[in-house]
């Protein structure tokens, strides 16, 4: 289990630093509050709200954990997954609004892993074949949910064609286990430096 700060704490602190710099600088009157830059300002404040709302929600939920009711926990899981994607998209938009489209934003493996996991267990697509050797199908069941231990079911056609001696009764079906808390923390470790670039750009362009 991740022994560092609570998930989203570092990201929320980075977001707060950006907020304080923006409102204590010339960024608004010099650029964002001008009529011709209304789109940039809308991108800025919308992204900032989304980053805060998703960050505080994930932070709160990760501290209390999933509900004991499997039905409630199922909905909570998808809420967490959707919140991470909303947040990632908001960070990209915030970076574009402040830093600009260039240099192109480089997204790390932790960022992509979290996003790919959400798409995989959501069944996007239901018949996954791009980028893998054979068709894969996956879903999240209504098993007990824990941040540090989440299990899902996956069918892999390649494994079904050549089952291992340890394969279960249905060839190709496995039940991988992931540590969602660590996955979110790894993504956060990559997102915070991106917000750091936003902050340094704000300081440099609009003191």
C-alpha positions as CSV (number, residue, x, y, z in Angstrom):
1,X,0.0,0.0,0.0
2,X,1.2,3.5,-0.8
3,X,2.7,5.0,2.3
4,X,3.0,8.6,0.9
5,X,0.5,11.4,1.3
6,X,-3.2,10.8,0.7
7,X,-4.1,10.5,-3.0
8,X,-4.9,13.8,-4.6
9,X,-3.3,15.9,-1.8
10,X,-0.2,16.8,-3.9
11,X,-2.3,17.6,-6.9
12,X,-4.8,19.7,-5.0
13,X,-1.9,21.7,-3.5
14,X,-0.4,22.3,-6.9
15,X,-3.8,23.5,-8.2
16,X,-4.2,25.8,-5.2
17,X,-0.8,27.4,-6.0
18,X,-1.9,28.0,-9.6
19,X,-5.1,29.7,-8.3
20,X,-3.2,31.9,-5.9
21,X,-0.7,32.9,-8.6
22,X,-3.4,33.7,-11.2
23,X,-5.5,35.9,-8.9
24,X,-2.4,37.7,-7.5
25,X,-0.9,38.4,-10.9
26,X,-1.6,40.5,-14.0
27,X,-2.8,37.4,-15.9
28,X,-6.4,38.4,-15.8
29,X,-6.4,42.1,-16.8
30,X,-3.4,41.6,-19.2
31,X,-4.8,38.7,-21.1
32,X,-7.7,36.5,-19.8
33,X,-10.2,39.2,-19.1
34,X,-9.9,40.7,-22.5
35,X,-12.9,40.0,-24.8
36,X,-10.7,38.4,-27.5
37,X,-9.4,35.9,-25.0
38,X,-12.7,34.9,-23.5
39,X,-12.2,31.3,-24.7
40,X,-8.9,31.0,-22.9
41,X,-10.4,32.3,-19.7
42,X,-13.3,29.9,-20.0
43,X,-10.9,27.0,-20.5
44,X,-8.9,28.2,-17.4
45,X,-11.7,28.5,-14.9
46,X,-13.6,25.5,-16.1
47,X,-10.5,23.3,-15.9
48,X,-9.7,24.7,-12.4
49,X,-13.2,23.9,-11.1
50,X,-13.0,20.3,-12.6
51,X,-9.6,19.6,-11.2
52,X,-10.7,20.8,-7.7
53,X,-14.1,19.0,-7.7
54,X,-12.7,15.7,-8.9
55,X,-9.6,15.9,-6.7
56,X,-11.5,16.7,-3.6
57,X,-14.1,13.9,-4.3
58,X,-11.4,11.3,-4.9
59,X,-9.4,12.5,-1.9
60,X,-12.5,12.1,0.3
61,X,-13.6,8.8,-1.1
62,X,-10.1,7.2,-0.9
63,X,-9.9,8.1,2.8
64,X,-13.2,6.5,3.6
65,X,-13.1,3.6,1.2
66,X,-15.8,1.8,-0.8
67,X,-19.2,1.1,0.6
68,X,-19.8,-2.4,2.0
69,X,-22.9,-2.7,-0.2
70,X,-21.7,-4.3,-3.5
71,X,-24.3,-2.2,-5.5
72,X,-23.2,1.1,-3.9
73,X,-19.5,0.2,-4.3
74,X,-20.0,-0.6,-8.0
75,X,-21.4,2.8,-8.7
76,X,-18.7,4.4,-6.5
77,X,-16.0,2.6,-8.5
78,X,-17.3,4.0,-11.8
79,X,-17.6,7.4,-10.2
80,X,-13.9,7.3,-9.3
81,X,-12.9,6.1,-12.7
82,X,-14.9,8.7,-14.5
83,X,-13.6,11.4,-12.2
84,X,-10.0,10.5,-13.0
85,X,-10.6,10.9,-16.7
86,X,-12.5,14.2,-16.3
87,X,-9.5,15.4,-14.2
88,X,-7.0,14.3,-16.8
89,X,-8.8,16.1,-19.6
90,X,-9.1,19.2,-17.5
91,X,-5.3,19.3,-16.8
92,X,-4.7,19.0,-20.5
93,X,-7.0,21.9,-21.2
94,X,-5.5,24.0,-18.4
95,X,-2.0,23.4,-19.8
96,X,-3.2,24.5,-23.3
97,X,-4.9,27.6,-21.9
98,X,-1.8,28.8,-20.0
99,X,1.2,27.3,-21.7
100,X,-0.3,26.9,-25.2
101,X,-0.4,24.1,-27.7
102,X,3.4,23.9,-28.0
103,X,5.4,22.3,-26.7
104,X,3.2,19.3,-27.0
105,X,2.2,17.8,-23.6
106,X,3.9,14.5,-22.9
107,X,1.8,12.1,-20.9
108,X,3.6,9.5,-18.8
109,X,3.0,5.7,-18.3
110,X,1.1,6.1,-15.0
111,X,-1.3,8.6,-16.7
112,X,-2.0,6.2,-19.6
113,X,-2.2,3.1,-17.4
114,X,-5.0,4.6,-15.3
115,X,-6.9,5.7,-18.4
116,X,-6.4,2.4,-20.2
117,X,-7.6,0.5,-17.1
118,X,-10.8,2.4,-17.0
119,X,-11.4,1.7,-20.7
120,X,-10.5,-1.9,-20.3
121,X,-12.9,-2.8,-17.5
122,X,-15.6,-0.6,-19.0
123,X,-15.5,-2.8,-22.1
124,X,-14.3,0.1,-24.4
125,X,-14.5,-1.5,-26.8
126,X,-16.4,-4.6,-25.7
127,X,-14.5,-6.6,-28.3
128,X,-11.0,-5.3,-27.7
129,X,-8.5,-6.2,-30.5
130,X,-6.4,-3.1,-31.3
131,X,-2.9,-3.2,-29.8
132,X,-3.3,-6.8,-28.5
133,X,-2.4,-10.1,-30.1
134,X,-6.0,-11.4,-29.9
135,X,-9.5,-10.4,-28.7
136,X,-9.9,-9.4,-25.1
137,X,-13.1,-8.9,-23.1
138,X,-13.2,-7.6,-19.6
139,X,-15.6,-6.3,-16.9
140,X,-15.8,-5.3,-13.2
141,X,-18.0,-7.6,-11.2
142,X,-19.8,-6.8,-8.0
143,X,-17.2,-8.3,-5.8
144,X,-15.9,-6.6,-2.6
145,X,-14.1,-3.4,-3.5
146,X,-10.8,-2.2,-1.9
147,X,-8.5,0.5,-3.2
148,X,-5.5,-1.6,-2.6
149,X,-7.0,-4.8,-4.1
150,X,-9.4,-4.7,-7.0
151,X,-10.1,-7.8,-9.1
152,X,-11.7,-8.0,-12.5
153,X,-12.5,-10.7,-15.0
154,X,-10.8,-10.8,-18.4
155,X,-11.2,-13.2,-21.3
156,X,-8.1,-13.4,-23.6
157,X,-8.6,-15.3,-26.9
158,X,-4.9,-15.9,-27.2
159,X,-4.7,-17.6,-23.8
160,X,-7.8,-19.6,-24.7
161,X,-6.1,-21.0,-27.7
162,X,-3.0,-22.1,-25.8
163,X,-4.1,-22.6,-22.2
164,X,-1.4,-23.0,-19.5
165,X,-1.5,-26.1,-17.2
166,X,-2.6,-23.7,-14.4
167,X,-5.6,-22.4,-16.4
168,X,-9.0,-22.5,-14.7
169,X,-12.0,-24.5,-15.9
170,X,-12.7,-22.0,-18.7
171,X,-9.6,-21.5,-20.9
172,X,-8.7,-17.8,-21.4
173,X,-10.4,-16.4,-18.4
174,X,-8.3,-14.8,-15.7
175,X,-9.0,-12.5,-12.7
176,X,-6.2,-9.9,-12.5
177,X,-5.7,-7.9,-9.3
178,X,-4.7,-4.2,-9.3
179,X,-3.9,-1.7,-6.6
180,X,-6.1,1.3,-7.6
181,X,-4.7,3.6,-4.9
182,X,-1.1,3.1,-6.2
183,X,-2.3,3.5,-9.8
184,X,-3.9,6.9,-8.9
185,X,-0.8,7.9,-7.0
186,X,1.4,7.1,-9.9
187,X,-0.7,9.1,-12.2
188,X,-0.7,12.0,-9.7
189,X,3.1,11.9,-9.6
190,X,3.1,12.6,-13.3
191,X,0.2,15.2,-13.2
192,X,1.8,17.4,-10.5
193,X,4.9,18.4,-12.6
194,X,2.5,19.3,-15.5
195,X,0.7,21.7,-13.1
196,X,4.1,22.9,-12.0
197,X,4.8,23.9,-15.6
198,X,1.5,25.8,-15.7
199,X,2.5,27.6,-12.5
200,X,6.0,28.5,-13.7
201,X,4.5,29.8,-17.0
202,X,2.0,32.0,-15.2
203,X,4.8,33.5,-13.1
204,X,7.0,34.1,-16.1
205,X,4.4,35.6,-18.5
206,X,2.2,37.5,-16.0
207,X,4.1,38.5,-12.8
